[in-house]
Amino acid sequence: YRVITCTPGLHKYLSRYHKNQILLIPNGSSDNDLEILSGFEKHEKIFCPNEIIVVCAGKFSEYGRSHVRNVLKKLSVYADQKNKNIYLKIIGCNYKENEWLFDVEMHRIKIDLVKRLERNDLFFEIKNADMGINIVRNPNYDLGTKVFDYIACGVPIFNYFERENNYTIFFKDYFHNSST
């Protein structure tokens, strides 16, 4: 009788093909997550003067290596612009799918694959990051879920997309101001 989706792109697509009402209910942060984060209010960020800490919580290479190469290239350009190194922590990804990254020569990027963390520890890592990266399958219909953790933690999102899409439109107010 009713179809529910959590992304504007999928809502638009489904609305073209279904006569039923399509409800858009975007993802977000739970009350429990916000309660956990309230304990971090006085948390002081670890400052690394020559390093930009970037976190990716969840999948990374699982959506395609060519996509990841583009993301890494953009991060390298950003590191050059800032004359700093990138410390990319990929948390909770599939290790086997991402171990190829250690064989890739990367300019100014150090990668660390971190096992899946409990919510408190994940939030601590995110809050210590300068930026978050959210890898999505298709930005025209996928928003991902970890992006909402970045927003709840007050960490800006690195925009690695070449052009405007549903993802960049939806999160435009949360992008790092120098990552375009």
Beta strands, then each sheet from edge to edge (+ up, - down):
strand 1: 2-5
strand 2: 21-24
strand 3: 51-57
strand 4: 85-91
strand 5: 109-114
strand 6: 131-132
sheet 1: 1+ 2+
sheet 2: 5+ 4+ 3+ 6+
end
